[in-house]
């Protein structure tokens, strides 16, 4: 099965008031208007909706991927919360807004691996899907308070790190020394810069160990579903942020058929560039940097074009040019089939885009091998899809999508 060129994420959760007929109708309308060639279906649906979407996708003769989180609790069961990642202070790292879907589990715990692989086996054996789209394949973002949220320091991580020649007590000590000596900018550079191949500095070695842990977990998950003949796509952080959450993109690429990059310039929620970099900026300011110094640190560490002030970043996020630059960075890392995520849903306080931004994002994303219409087709306004289809600057976006699809598959 070829990697998709235009995929759409659909039904992250059961839609309020959405019955099977409405769910099929919304999907059919999009399939009739856009050259979509894969549907990525959410993980928390009742069987009647899951089967309704599968029937519609089968009618269109397209592959259906299961959009499946791997390393989040999904529900606040005590047995799952016992597997949470542990921060350097010895405390579990809470999920974003204490949500189960953002409460991360340790990839080095054997019980977590067993739990995940059991789920994947059951889903793969159902016969409904032709592929998996793995999400939440990471550690929780430490951006808000790296001194407390950089994970994981659980007993199993300590044991496995020791087997690799790394003492996590030394890592804790290195963090504490940085904290006591104004080392927040240095830690920021560590978080955003992949280490050398043979890192000896404790923090660099720890960050490399985390990335190896995520890669190993994803590799085993991919092997499990590939045994059923299913394809594998990955939902990954934008390249400038990926290493901060334990994602080694070249290594993950070797585990998958394609990677989608979450390069969302104006998203003020987890994985969004604006959200993650604002958290880092505020943390730097809490550690005695001025706003100007914090912004300069982020610019140097990330290599991205930031707005002239943190107030502007907080108000407007970053520009579409970041999408193009992050795609180029992903290509330089060797991602073989790279899809760009397009954030198209309006969510108050999290994401809004006017038509100019949508068009700019679309054009910047043309540098990728394909696109993923993100955050749920169910919530994407019809007008937004119309903007994608409308002609601009001498050509049609729809023609661009179609011609790129033909060119990629020829």
C-alpha positions, 0 to 999 in steps of 0.5 A: 500500500502506497503512503497517502498523499492527502489523508484526513483525521476523523472522529477523535471522539464520538461526535455529539449528536452524530449518528451513523448516517451523519458520520457517513454523510460528512465523510462522503461530502469531503471525499467527493470534494477533495482527492483524499486517499486515506482516512485516519479514524479515531480510537474511542468510537462505539462499534456502530460508528466505527463500522459505518466509517469503515463501510464508507471508506471501503465504498470509496476503495480507500485505506482506513487507518486506525488513529491510535494513541500508544503511550497515554492512559486514555482513561484514569484507571488506577492500574494505568496511572501507576505506569505514569512517567516520573519526573526528576523530583520523583513525582509522577508527571501530570497530563496536560490539564490533568487529562487522561489522553495527555497523561503519559505512560513510561515506554520502558515498563514491560506492563505498558508494552504488554497492554499496548501490544494486546490492544494492537493485536485485537484491533489488527485482527478485526479486519477493519483496517489497512493500517495504523496511525500511531499518535502520542508516541513520546514523553510528555513535553517538559517545556512548561517546567523542565526542572520537574517535567523532564521524564522518566526516572522510574525504577525501570528506566533507572535499571535500563539506563544503568545497563546502557552505562548511564546513572540517572542519579548523575542526570539528576545531579547535572539538572540540579547544578544547571538549576543552581547556576542559571543554566536554563538557556543551556538546558533549552539548547540540550532539549532542542538539539539532538546529541552527538552519536556518542554523548558523554555529558549526562544530560545529553546521554539521558536525552539520547536514552529517552529517544532510544526508548521511544524508538524501541517501543514504536518498533515493537508496535509496528512489528506487531501490526505489520504481522497482519499486513498493515501499514504504519504512519506516525504522528510526530512533533515538528522537527525543531521540537521532536527531540525534546519529547524523545522523538528521534525522527530518523530512527522513527522513520525506519519504523514506519511507512510515512510520518506526519509532522505536527508543524502547527504555527498558530496552535496554542495547545500541546504540540503546537509551535506557539504553545510549546515555545511560549511555555519554554519562553515563560519558563526561561523568564521565570529563571531570570531571563528578560523577554528579549533574552528568552526570545533570543535563546529560542531563536538560537536553539530552534533556528526558526523565525520568531516574531519580534516580541513574546507579546506578538508570539502570544497573540499571533503565534508563528508564521507559515514560513515555519512549516516550510522550514520544518519540512526542509529540516525533516527532509534533511533528517532523511524522512522518506515520505513526509506529510505535513499536518494542516490545522484546520479546526477553530477552537477558541483559545487554541486555534483560529486562522483567517483565510489568508493564514489558511492559504499561506499554510497550504502553500508552505505545506506543498513542500511536503510529500502530502498533507494530513487535514488535522484535528478532525474532519467532523469539526472542520468548517465547510468554508475551510474546505472551500478555501483549500479548493478555491483558485489563488495566484494563477492556479487552483489549490484543488488542481495542486492537490490532484496533480501532486497526487498523480506526480507522487504515484507515477 
